[in-house]
């Protein structure tokens, strides 16, 4: 069985605009940890985790005002 590596991207947004990105994250957990660590530093309102190699869609998000993941 071949293993296909997935990669994730974190988009940091404020007022609906992308204000920063982090790419090439190996797994969802590491993408979420990075988002938690950097959301305030980047002055973002929300951070979105995107499954780049899978669906290409958002798989999780966290808002600075609540710091709770929507997928948990």
C-alpha positions as CSV (number, residue, x, y, z in Angstrom):
1,X,0.0,0.0,0.0
2,X,1.5,3.3,-1.0
3,X,1.5,6.1,1.5
4,X,0.6,9.6,0.1
5,X,1.9,12.4,2.3
6,X,-0.6,15.1,2.9
7,X,0.4,18.7,3.5
8,X,-1.5,21.5,5.2
9,X,-1.5,25.2,5.0
10,X,-2.6,27.7,7.7
11,X,-4.2,30.9,6.5
12,X,-4.4,33.8,8.9
13,X,-7.2,36.3,8.3
14,X,-8.3,39.6,9.5
15,X,-11.5,41.4,8.2
16,X,-11.9,38.6,5.7
17,X,-8.5,39.1,4.0
18,X,-5.6,36.7,4.1
19,X,-2.9,38.5,6.1
20,X,-0.4,35.6,6.3
21,X,0.2,32.0,5.5
22,X,2.3,29.1,6.7
23,X,2.7,26.3,4.2
24,X,4.2,22.7,4.0
25,X,3.0,21.5,7.4
26,X,3.1,17.7,7.5
27,X,0.0,16.9,9.5
28,X,-3.2,18.5,10.8
29,X,-2.0,18.4,14.4
30,X,1.2,20.4,13.6
31,X,-0.8,22.9,11.5
32,X,-3.2,23.4,14.4
33,X,-0.3,23.9,16.9
34,X,1.2,26.5,14.6
35,X,-2.1,28.3,14.2
36,X,-2.6,28.5,18.0
37,X,1.0,29.7,18.6
38,X,0.9,32.4,15.9
39,X,-2.7,33.7,15.6
40,X,-2.2,36.5,18.1
41,X,1.4,37.3,16.9
42,X,0.1,37.8,13.4
43,X,-2.8,40.0,14.6
44,X,-5.3,37.7,12.9
45,X,-9.0,37.2,13.9
46,X,-9.1,33.7,12.6
47,X,-6.8,30.9,11.4
48,X,-7.9,28.3,8.9
49,X,-6.2,24.9,8.4
50,X,-6.4,23.9,4.7
51,X,-5.8,20.3,3.5
52,X,-3.7,21.1,0.4
53,X,-3.2,17.6,-1.0
54,X,-6.5,16.1,0.0
55,X,-9.7,18.1,-0.5
56,X,-8.0,21.5,-0.9
57,X,-10.6,22.7,1.5
58,X,-10.7,24.1,5.1
59,X,-10.6,21.3,7.6
60,X,-10.5,23.3,10.8
61,X,-10.5,26.9,12.1
62,X,-9.9,28.8,15.3
63,X,-10.9,32.3,16.3
64,X,-8.7,34.4,18.4
65,X,-11.7,35.6,20.6
66,X,-12.6,32.1,21.6
67,X,-9.5,29.9,21.0
68,X,-11.6,26.8,20.4
69,X,-11.3,24.6,17.3
70,X,-14.5,24.1,15.3
71,X,-13.6,20.5,14.6
72,X,-13.3,19.3,18.2
